[in-house]
Amino acid sequence: MRTADLGRRDFLKLAGAGLAAAPALVRAASRRPPNFVIIFLDDSGWADFRPFGTPDYPTPNVERLAAQGCRFTNFYVPQAVCSASRAALMTGCYPERVKVFGALGPRARGLDPSFATMGEVLKKAGYRTAVFGKWHLGDQPETRPPARGFDESCGLMYSNDMWEHHPERPEAYAKFPLQFWENDRVKIERVTKEHQRLLTTWYTEHAVSFIRRNRHNPFLLYVPHSMPHVPLFCSDRFEGKSGKGLYADVMMEIDWSVGEILKALAEAGLEDNTLVVKTSDNGPWISYGNHAGKTPFREAKGTGFDGGIRSACILRYPGHIKAGSVSKRAWCSIDLLPTFARLAGAPLPNNPIDGKDLWDLITGKPGATNPHPYYSFSTGQTFEGVISGDGRWKLHLPHSYRTLEYPGKDGRPGKYREAWIDLSLFDMENDPYETTNVLDKYPEVATRLKVYAERHKQQFFGQA
C-alpha cells in the first residue's frame, strides 16, 4: 500500500511538473524562427484568382489564403521577365546589379555565385531549404539549386517552352532536350507532353513531403510553378474540369496545389509559425490569347507598365499579419530576402543588396513608411524608369516597348508591334492604368524622380 501510494505521489508530482512546464514549452515553440513558404507562379495575371479578379472558374484555396492573411494590391517585381524576376526574388537585388536580364536559355551559367541566394542566407541560419519547380537561374554545376543553398530540389532548369515542340522555334531547342532534374541529377532525359501534364502534381507532392519531413526544423520552401507559362498542361483530373478552357483548368490545378500545401502545414501543426507568400514572377503573356491570364493594368509581361510588373500578392502569418486585410502599400520582391532574414535572425549576405526589411510596413504597424525613395523597373537591359517608394508616382523614361497587335489562340502566339513612350509621369493613386501623362501638372515630382532615375542609370547602367 505504501509503495502504491508513493508511486501515485511520484506520478502526480511529475504530472504537476509537466503541467507547470507546458507554458514554458509553448513559449519555447513560439520562439522558434518562422518557416517560409513561397508559391511563385509563372506568367499569372493579376486578376487570375479571386479575390483580386473575378475569373469564371473557382479558386477557393487562394481565396481562403487571402481571408487568413493580407492581400497586397501594389506589389511589384523589378522586371517582367522570368529569370530577371527570379534573380531579384532570390537575391534581394535589382536585375541590373546581378546582371541577370530577360530569360536565360539552355546551358546558361546564370546567376553569379558571388551574390547569395535566399536559400544560402537561411541555410546558414539553420534552415532546411528546398525548391520544387522552375529554377531558371542557370543550369551549370555552380548555378544549379544544390550549389545555391538548397538541400532538396526538383524541376525544370528553365521555361517549359524551351523544348523541341516550341510553336515557333523548335530548331532552336532541338539540340537541348528539356530535362527534369532532381537533387542535381537528371531524372528525365527528355520531357514529353505527358511529363508536362504532371509537373504541377510533382511539385506539389514534393512540397507536401518536405513539409511533413521537416515539421521539427525551421525551413524555406520555394515552389516556383512552371504553369501557367505556355505551353499549358494539367493532369487528367483537372483537364476539362472548369468547363471554361485549358487555362482555367490549369489555374484550378494550381489552386488545388495551394490547398495541398496549406493542408500539409495545418496537419503538421505549422500554420501559426509559417509565413506563406503567394505571387507571380510577372504579368500574363497576352500574346497567347486564350492561353494567357488577365490583368486590368496597361500592357503585360515583357514591359515596364503595371500589367507586366505588378503582381497579385498574398501573405499569411497568423498572429502577425491581420486576417482578411487589404493593403495598398507599395513594395517589391527585392524586399522579401531582407525581411525574411530579420524574422529568421539571419545576417544579411556580404554582397550589396537593394531590398530592405519592410516587416513594419507589411504588418501595418502605425507610422511605418517605405524606406525606399524609389524602385527601378527595366525590360531586358533597358532601364525604363522609377516608381516612388510610396507607390504614388511612376516616371517612365523615353523608351520603346512591345504592345499587342493581335492575340494568338490555343497555344499559338499572336503578334506584337513596337510602340514608344516619351518621358511620362503617372499618378498611380488616381490613374493606376497609366492613361494620362501628368508631367506638366506636377513638374516638381517629375524633377525629383528624374534625379533618382539619372543617378540609378549612372550607377547601374553606366550612363546618365
C-alpha positions as CSV (number, residue, x, y, z in Angstrom):
1,M,0.0,0.0,0.0
2,R,2.8,2.4,1.0
3,T,4.6,1.5,-2.3
4,A,1.5,2.1,-4.3
5,D,0.8,5.5,-2.6
6,L,4.4,6.5,-3.2
7,G,4.1,5.6,-6.9
8,R,0.9,7.7,-7.1
9,R,2.5,10.7,-5.4
10,D,5.5,10.5,-7.7
11,F,3.2,10.3,-10.7
12,L,1.2,13.3,-9.5
13,K,4.4,15.2,-8.8
14,L,5.7,14.5,-12.3
15,A,2.4,15.3,-13.9
16,G,2.2,18.6,-12.0
17,A,5.7,19.4,-13.1
18,G,4.7,18.6,-16.7
19,L,1.7,20.9,-16.5
20,A,3.8,23.7,-14.9
21,A,6.4,23.3,-17.7
22,A,3.8,23.3,-20.5
23,P,3.6,27.1,-20.8
24,A,7.4,27.2,-21.0
25,L,7.3,24.6,-23.8
26,V,4.7,26.7,-25.7
27,R,6.9,29.8,-25.2
28,A,9.9,27.9,-26.5
29,A,8.0,26.8,-29.6
30,S,6.8,30.3,-30.2
31,R,10.4,31.5,-30.1
32,R,11.4,29.1,-32.9
33,P,12.0,31.2,-36.1
34,P,9.2,31.0,-38.6
35,N,9.1,28.8,-41.6
36,F,8.8,30.4,-45.1
37,V,6.8,29.1,-48.0
38,I,6.9,31.0,-51.3
39,I,4.5,29.9,-54.0
40,F,5.7,31.7,-57.2
41,L,3.6,31.3,-60.3
42,D,4.9,31.9,-63.9
43,D,3.1,34.5,-66.1
44,S,0.0,34.5,-63.9
45,G,-2.2,37.6,-64.4
46,W,-3.0,40.0,-61.5
47,A,-6.7,39.1,-61.9
48,D,-6.4,35.3,-62.4
49,F,-7.5,34.5,-58.8
50,R,-10.3,35.7,-56.6
51,P,-10.4,37.9,-54.6
52,F,-8.1,40.0,-56.9
53,G,-10.2,39.4,-60.1
54,T,-13.5,37.6,-60.9
55,P,-12.4,34.7,-63.1
56,D,-15.1,32.3,-64.4
57,Y,-13.5,29.3,-62.6
58,P,-13.3,28.7,-58.8
59,T,-10.2,29.4,-56.8
60,P,-11.3,28.6,-53.2
61,N,-7.9,27.8,-51.7
62,V,-6.4,31.1,-52.8
63,E,-9.5,32.9,-51.5
64,R,-9.1,31.1,-48.2
65,L,-5.4,32.1,-48.1
66,A,-6.4,35.7,-48.6
67,A,-9.1,35.5,-46.0
68,Q,-6.5,34.3,-43.5
69,G,-3.8,36.9,-44.5
70,C,-3.3,40.2,-46.2
71,R,-3.9,40.9,-49.9
72,F,-1.3,43.3,-51.3
73,T,-2.6,45.1,-54.3
74,N,0.5,47.1,-55.1
75,F,3.3,44.5,-55.1
76,Y,5.9,44.9,-57.8
77,V,8.7,42.9,-59.5
78,P,11.5,44.9,-61.0
79,Q,11.4,43.2,-64.4
80,A,8.6,41.4,-66.0
81,V,10.6,38.5,-67.4
82,C,11.3,35.1,-66.0
83,S,15.0,34.9,-65.0
84,A,15.4,38.6,-64.1
85,S,12.3,38.4,-61.8
86,R,13.6,35.2,-60.1
87,A,17.1,36.6,-59.6
88,A,15.5,39.6,-57.8
89,L,13.4,37.4,-55.5
90,M,16.3,35.1,-54.6
91,T,19.0,37.8,-54.1
92,G,17.1,40.9,-53.0
93,C,18.9,42.7,-55.8
94,Y,17.8,44.5,-58.9
95,P,18.5,42.6,-62.2
96,E,20.9,45.3,-63.2
97,R,23.0,44.6,-60.1
98,V,23.3,40.9,-60.6
99,K,23.3,41.2,-64.4
100,V,20.5,38.7,-64.9
101,F,18.3,40.1,-67.7
102,G,15.3,38.6,-69.5
103,A,15.0,34.8,-69.7
104,L,18.1,32.6,-69.7
105,G,18.3,29.8,-72.2
106,P,19.8,26.3,-72.0
107,R,23.4,26.0,-70.9
108,A,23.4,29.4,-69.4
109,R,25.7,30.0,-66.4
110,G,23.1,32.3,-64.9
111,L,23.3,34.0,-61.5
112,D,26.8,34.8,-60.4
113,P,27.6,32.8,-57.3
114,S,29.1,35.9,-55.7
115,F,25.5,37.0,-55.0
116,A,24.0,35.0,-52.2
117,T,20.5,33.5,-52.6
118,M,17.7,33.3,-50.1
119,G,18.5,29.6,-49.7
120,E,22.1,30.3,-48.8
121,V,21.2,33.1,-46.3
122,L,18.6,30.9,-44.5
123,K,20.6,27.7,-44.6
124,K,23.5,29.4,-42.8
125,A,20.9,30.2,-40.1
126,G,20.0,26.6,-39.6
127,Y,17.1,26.3,-42.0
128,R,16.3,23.3,-44.2
129,T,15.8,24.5,-47.7
130,A,14.0,23.2,-50.8
131,V,13.0,24.4,-54.3
132,F,10.5,22.4,-56.3
133,G,9.6,23.9,-59.7
134,K,11.2,26.1,-62.4
135,W,14.6,27.3,-61.3
136,H,15.7,29.4,-64.4
137,L,18.8,30.9,-62.8
138,G,21.4,28.9,-64.6
139,D,21.9,25.2,-65.3
140,Q,25.6,24.8,-64.8
141,P,27.0,22.9,-61.7
142,E,27.9,26.1,-59.8
143,T,24.5,27.7,-60.5
144,R,22.0,24.9,-60.0
145,P,20.0,24.7,-56.8
146,P,22.2,22.4,-54.8
147,A,25.1,24.8,-55.2
148,R,22.9,27.8,-54.3
149,G,21.8,26.8,-50.8
150,F,19.0,24.3,-51.4
151,D,19.1,21.0,-49.7
152,E,16.4,19.5,-51.9
153,S,15.3,20.3,-55.4
154,C,13.4,19.1,-58.4
155,G,12.0,20.5,-61.6
156,L,13.0,22.2,-64.8
157,M,16.1,24.4,-65.2
158,Y,14.4,26.8,-67.5
159,S,11.0,27.6,-69.1
160,N,8.8,24.7,-70.3
161,D,8.6,26.1,-73.8
162,M,12.3,25.9,-74.3
163,W,12.0,22.5,-75.9
164,E,11.7,20.7,-79.2
165,H,8.0,21.4,-79.5
166,H,8.3,25.2,-79.4
167,P,5.5,26.6,-81.6
168,E,7.7,29.0,-83.4
169,R,11.4,27.9,-82.9
170,P,11.6,24.2,-82.4
171,E,15.0,24.0,-84.1
172,A,16.5,26.4,-81.5
173,Y,15.9,23.9,-78.7
174,A,16.1,20.6,-80.6
175,K,19.7,20.0,-79.5
176,F,18.9,20.8,-75.9
177,P,16.3,18.3,-74.6
178,L,14.2,19.7,-71.9
179,Q,15.2,17.7,-68.8
180,F,13.6,17.1,-65.4
181,W,16.2,17.3,-62.6
182,E,16.1,16.0,-59.0
183,N,18.8,16.8,-56.4
184,D,21.4,17.7,-59.0
185,R,20.8,14.7,-61.2
186,V,18.8,14.4,-64.4
187,K,15.8,12.2,-63.6
188,I,14.0,12.5,-67.0
189,E,16.3,13.0,-70.0
190,R,13.7,14.2,-72.4
191,V,10.5,15.8,-71.0
192,T,7.5,14.8,-73.1
193,K,3.9,16.2,-73.2
194,E,2.9,13.5,-70.8
195,H,5.5,14.6,-68.3
196,Q,4.4,18.2,-68.6
197,R,0.9,17.2,-67.6
198,L,2.3,16.1,-64.3
199,L,4.6,19.0,-63.4
200,T,2.1,20.7,-61.1
201,T,1.4,17.4,-59.4
202,W,5.0,16.5,-58.9
203,Y,6.0,19.9,-57.5
204,T,3.1,19.7,-55.1
205,E,3.9,16.2,-53.9
206,H,7.5,17.1,-53.2
207,A,6.4,20.2,-51.3
208,V,3.9,18.3,-49.1
209,S,6.5,15.6,-48.4
210,F,9.1,18.2,-47.5
211,I,6.8,19.9,-45.0
212,R,5.9,16.6,-43.3
213,R,9.6,15.6,-43.0
214,N,10.7,18.9,-41.6
215,R,8.0,19.7,-39.1
216,H,10.6,20.0,-36.4
217,N,13.0,22.1,-38.3
218,P,12.7,25.7,-39.5
219,F,12.5,25.6,-43.3
220,L,12.3,27.6,-46.5
221,L,10.1,26.0,-49.1
222,Y,10.2,27.7,-52.6
223,V,7.6,26.4,-55.1
224,P,8.1,28.2,-58.4
225,H,5.5,26.6,-60.6
226,S,6.1,26.1,-64.3
227,M,2.5,27.0,-65.0
228,P,0.7,28.9,-66.3
229,H,3.6,29.7,-68.6
230,V,2.9,28.2,-72.1
231,P,2.7,25.5,-73.2
232,L,-0.2,24.8,-70.9
233,F,-0.7,21.4,-69.3
234,C,-2.6,19.9,-66.5
235,S,-3.3,16.4,-65.1
236,D,-6.1,14.2,-66.1
237,R,-8.2,15.0,-63.1
238,F,-8.3,18.7,-64.0
239,E,-8.4,18.6,-67.7
240,G,-11.9,19.9,-68.7
241,K,-12.9,20.3,-65.1
242,S,-13.5,24.1,-65.4
243,G,-15.6,23.9,-68.5
244,K,-14.0,27.2,-69.4
245,G,-11.0,26.0,-71.4
246,L,-7.4,24.8,-70.7
247,Y,-6.2,28.0,-69.0
248,A,-9.0,27.7,-66.4
249,D,-8.2,24.0,-65.9
250,V,-4.5,24.9,-65.2
251,M,-5.5,27.6,-62.8
252,M,-7.8,25.3,-60.9
253,E,-5.0,22.8,-60.5
254,I,-2.7,25.5,-59.2
255,D,-5.4,26.4,-56.7
256,W,-5.5,22.8,-55.7
257,S,-1.8,22.8,-55.2
258,V,-2.1,25.8,-52.9
259,G,-4.7,23.9,-50.9
260,E,-2.5,20.8,-50.6
261,I,0.4,22.9,-49.3
262,L,-1.9,24.7,-46.8
263,K,-3.3,21.4,-45.7
264,A,0.1,19.9,-45.1
265,L,1.1,22.9,-42.9
266,A,-2.1,22.5,-40.9
267,E,-1.7,18.8,-40.4
268,A,1.9,19.3,-39.3
269,G,0.8,21.9,-36.8
270,L,2.8,24.6,-38.5
271,E,0.1,27.1,-39.6
272,D,0.8,29.6,-36.9
273,N,4.6,29.6,-37.4
274,T,4.8,29.8,-41.1
275,L,4.8,32.8,-43.3
276,V,3.2,31.9,-46.7
277,V,3.7,34.1,-49.7
278,K,1.8,33.6,-53.0
279,T,2.6,35.8,-56.0
280,S,3.8,35.6,-59.6
281,D,7.0,36.4,-61.4
282,N,5.3,38.9,-63.7
283,G,2.0,39.6,-65.6
284,P,0.4,37.5,-68.3
285,W,1.9,36.7,-71.7
286,I,-1.1,38.1,-73.6
287,S,0.3,37.2,-77.0
288,Y,-1.1,33.7,-76.3
289,G,-4.7,34.9,-76.2
290,N,-6.9,32.3,-74.6
291,H,-3.8,30.6,-73.1
292,A,-2.9,33.7,-71.1
293,G,-4.1,35.3,-67.9
294,K,-5.8,38.6,-67.2
295,T,-4.6,41.9,-65.9
296,P,-6.6,45.2,-65.6
297,F,-3.5,47.2,-66.0
298,R,-1.7,48.6,-69.0
299,E,0.2,46.2,-71.2
300,A,1.6,42.9,-69.8
301,K,4.6,40.6,-69.5
302,G,7.8,41.9,-71.0
303,T,7.0,45.6,-70.4
304,G,7.6,48.1,-67.6
305,F,3.9,49.0,-67.4
306,D,1.9,47.7,-64.4
307,G,0.4,44.9,-66.5
308,G,3.9,43.5,-66.5
309,I,5.5,44.4,-63.2
310,R,2.5,44.5,-60.8
311,S,1.7,41.0,-59.4
312,A,-1.1,39.9,-57.1
313,C,0.4,39.0,-53.7
314,I,-0.9,37.4,-50.6
315,L,1.0,37.0,-47.3
316,R,-0.3,34.9,-44.4
317,Y,1.3,34.7,-41.0
318,P,-1.3,34.2,-38.2
319,G,-0.9,36.4,-35.2
320,H,1.4,38.8,-37.1
321,I,-0.5,39.7,-40.3
322,K,-4.1,40.7,-39.9
323,A,-6.5,38.1,-41.4
324,G,-8.8,39.4,-44.2
325,S,-6.8,42.6,-44.6
326,V,-6.0,44.5,-47.7
327,S,-3.0,46.7,-48.2
328,K,-2.4,49.3,-50.9
329,R,1.1,50.0,-49.7
330,A,3.7,49.6,-52.5
331,W,6.7,47.3,-52.1
332,C,8.8,44.9,-54.2
333,S,10.0,41.4,-54.4
334,I,13.6,42.5,-53.6
335,D,12.4,43.3,-50.1
336,L,11.5,39.7,-49.2
337,L,15.0,38.4,-48.6
338,P,16.0,41.1,-46.0
339,T,12.6,40.8,-44.4
340,F,12.9,37.1,-44.1
341,A,16.4,37.5,-42.7
342,R,15.2,39.8,-40.0
343,L,12.4,37.3,-38.9
344,A,14.9,34.4,-39.0
345,G,17.5,36.2,-37.1
346,A,19.9,35.6,-40.0
347,P,22.6,38.0,-41.0
348,L,22.3,39.7,-44.5
349,P,24.7,38.5,-47.2
350,N,28.1,40.1,-47.5
351,N,27.4,41.3,-51.1
352,P,25.4,44.5,-51.6
353,I,21.6,44.2,-51.8
354,D,18.9,46.6,-52.9
355,G,16.0,45.3,-50.9
356,K,15.1,46.5,-47.3
357,D,13.4,45.0,-44.3
358,L,9.8,46.0,-44.6
359,W,8.2,44.0,-41.8
360,D,6.7,47.0,-40.1
361,L,5.1,48.1,-43.4
362,I,3.9,44.6,-44.2
363,T,2.3,44.1,-40.8
364,G,0.7,47.6,-40.9
365,K,2.5,49.0,-38.0
366,P,1.2,52.5,-37.3
367,G,3.5,55.1,-38.7
368,A,5.5,52.6,-40.8
369,T,6.8,54.1,-44.1
370,N,8.7,52.6,-47.0
371,P,12.4,53.5,-46.7
372,H,12.9,53.2,-50.4
373,P,12.9,56.6,-52.1
374,Y,12.2,54.8,-55.3
375,Y,12.0,51.4,-57.1
376,S,13.5,50.9,-60.5
377,F,12.0,48.9,-63.4
378,S,13.5,47.7,-66.6
379,T,13.0,45.3,-69.5
380,G,16.0,43.3,-70.6
381,Q,19.0,45.6,-70.4
382,T,16.9,48.8,-70.9
383,F,16.3,50.9,-67.8
384,E,12.8,52.3,-68.2
385,G,12.0,54.3,-65.1
386,V,11.3,54.6,-61.4
387,I,8.3,54.3,-59.0
388,S,8.3,56.4,-55.9
389,G,8.7,54.4,-52.7
390,D,5.2,55.2,-51.6
391,G,3.8,53.9,-54.9
392,R,2.1,57.2,-55.7
393,W,4.1,58.3,-58.7
394,K,5.7,56.5,-61.7
395,L,8.1,58.0,-64.1
396,H,8.7,56.4,-67.5
397,L,11.9,57.5,-69.3
398,P,11.6,57.6,-73.0
399,H,11.7,54.0,-74.3
400,S,10.2,51.6,-76.9
401,Y,8.0,48.8,-75.7
402,R,6.1,46.0,-77.3
403,T,2.3,46.2,-77.5
404,L,-0.1,43.5,-78.8
405,E,-1.3,43.9,-82.3
406,Y,-3.5,40.7,-82.2
407,P,-3.6,37.7,-79.9
408,G,-2.9,34.1,-80.8
409,K,-5.1,31.1,-79.9
410,D,-4.8,27.6,-78.5
411,G,-1.1,27.7,-77.9
412,R,-0.1,29.7,-80.9
413,P,1.2,33.2,-80.2
414,G,-0.1,36.4,-81.8
415,K,1.8,39.4,-83.0
416,Y,3.4,42.4,-81.2
417,R,4.3,45.7,-82.7
418,E,6.8,48.3,-81.4
419,A,5.4,51.4,-79.6
420,W,7.1,54.4,-78.0
421,I,6.5,56.3,-74.8
422,D,8.0,59.8,-74.2
423,L,9.1,61.0,-70.8
424,S,5.9,60.5,-68.8
425,L,4.7,60.9,-65.2
426,F,1.7,58.9,-64.0
427,D,-0.3,59.4,-60.8
428,M,-0.8,55.8,-59.8
429,E,-3.2,56.5,-57.0
430,N,-5.7,58.2,-59.2
431,D,-4.7,56.6,-62.6
432,P,-3.4,53.1,-61.9
433,Y,-3.9,52.2,-65.6
434,E,-1.2,54.7,-66.8
435,T,-3.5,56.6,-69.2
436,T,-2.8,60.2,-68.5
437,N,0.7,61.9,-68.5
438,V,0.7,64.5,-65.7
439,L,4.3,65.6,-66.3
440,D,3.3,69.3,-66.9
441,K,0.9,69.2,-63.9
442,Y,3.4,68.0,-61.3
443,P,6.8,69.3,-62.6
444,E,8.4,69.2,-59.1
445,V,7.5,65.5,-58.7
446,A,8.9,64.7,-62.2
447,T,12.1,66.5,-61.4
448,R,12.6,64.6,-58.1
449,L,12.0,61.2,-59.8
450,K,14.1,62.1,-62.8
451,V,17.1,62.8,-60.4
452,Y,16.6,59.4,-58.9
453,A,16.4,57.8,-62.3
454,E,19.5,59.6,-63.6
455,R,21.6,58.5,-60.5
456,H,20.3,54.9,-60.8
457,K,21.1,54.8,-64.5
458,Q,24.6,56.1,-63.9
459,Q,25.3,53.7,-61.1
460,F,24.0,50.5,-62.8
461,F,23.9,51.1,-66.5
462,G,27.0,53.4,-66.8
463,Q,25.1,56.2,-68.4
464,A,23.2,59.3,-67.4
